Amino acid sequence: MISFRICTIHEHGDILFHMNNKNYYIYIYFDPRINPHEPIYVGKGKGKRYLKHLTNSHNLQLASKIKHIEDLQLQVIIEKPYENLSCDEALELEKQLIKKYGRKDLGLGTLCNYTDGGEGTEGRQCKPETRELFSKQRKGKSQTEAQYVANCARTVSEETRKKQSEANKGHSRHTPEQIAAIISSNQSREISDSTRMLWSSQRTGFKQSEEHIANTQASIARGRYLKAAFENNSISPEELKEYNIRLEKRKKRNKVS
């Protein structure tokens, strides 16, 4: 059971937004046990999305709070302070409201939200034991065809791409130990004749781009120049460093093959 009303934009004070005739809205869950009513969740959606957490919420903290409210024969209060929004407008307002009321898991407020709002799971912080649980649940499982199709069709906004790029700068996907293990595995890897034939058949008819061909030719020419300079003792310290790096890479490739 719920108590529901549409409140006016002015009730949330400093957050204003131009609204056109769109189909997204912002919804807020309030705890009726506290006076004035305390906001416990902020979300965005369309249709009947605002009812989802009452019956099937993946947010365990919010689900527990709703259960305690209903056990006291009380009703969760749901407000829609903003309606008729585009998706981008709703995402931005969701982020602003979560920042305004504060996340409980970060000690900044009363909300059960696990993320900072907006697209994806930006700002979510998982405990080590939670990460370990996710890892165990995923072991031995592969995504279904429907999940694969959905992931391939997923689009990411340019703003999100920039955020992901900035966040990943200077970071590696693998630990130094993992990198060392990958290198060791590749160096001792044995490629069967059937695999080589498969690779060859997959490359048949494949044409490299003009840019790729030009880059390859330039790299070969550069390598020949460095080799000649080394043999003639006319190579500079910077060129010698580049020459040695190329030699190391070649040695590694030869070990793998």
C-alpha positions, 0 to 999 in steps of 0.5 A: 500500500502506498500514499501518493501525491503530485507535489509542485516544483516549488516544494523542492526549492533550489532545483529548477528545470525547464519542462516540455511535454515529455514522458519521464518523471522523477519520483521520491520515496518518503518514510512516514515514520519521521516527521517531517517525512524523510526522503529515502529514495530518489529515482527516475522513470516512466509508466509505472516504474515508481511502483517497482521497488514496492514489490521487486527491489534489488536495493536490499537497504530500501526493501528492508526499510519498506518492509519495516514501514509496512510491518507497522501498517503504514504506507510509503509516501511517494511523490512525483515532484517533476513530470513531463521530462526528457530522459536527459532532463530526468537523469540530470534532476535525479543526480541533483536531488540525490546530491541534495538529500545525500546518500546514506551509505556515504554518510551524507544523508538519508537516501538508500540510493547506491549510486549518484544517479544519472546513467549507469552505476556512477559513484557506486561503492561496493564492499570487498565482500560484495565484490567477492560475492559477485565474482562467485556468482558469475563464475562458470556462467556465460551471458545468454543470447538475449543479454548479448544482443541487449549489450551490443545494442546498448548506447552510451552518451558522449558525456558518459564516454568522456567520464569513463575515459577520464576515470580510466586514465592512468589506470590498468585493467590488470594488476602487475601480477596479472600482467606478468601472468598473461605475459608468461602464458603468452610466451609459453603458448603453443599454437596448433596447425589447425588454429593457424589454418583457422586464422588464415582462413579468417583473414582471407579476403580481408583488406587492410585500410590505407592508413594501416598500410601506411603506418606499417610501411612507416614502421618498417622503414623506421626499423631499417633506419635504426638498424643501419644507424646502429651498425654504423655507430651513428645512432643517438641515445634516444634512437638507441633506446627506441631500437632496444625496445623494438628488439625486446618486442621482437624477441617476445613475439618470436618466443610466442610463435 
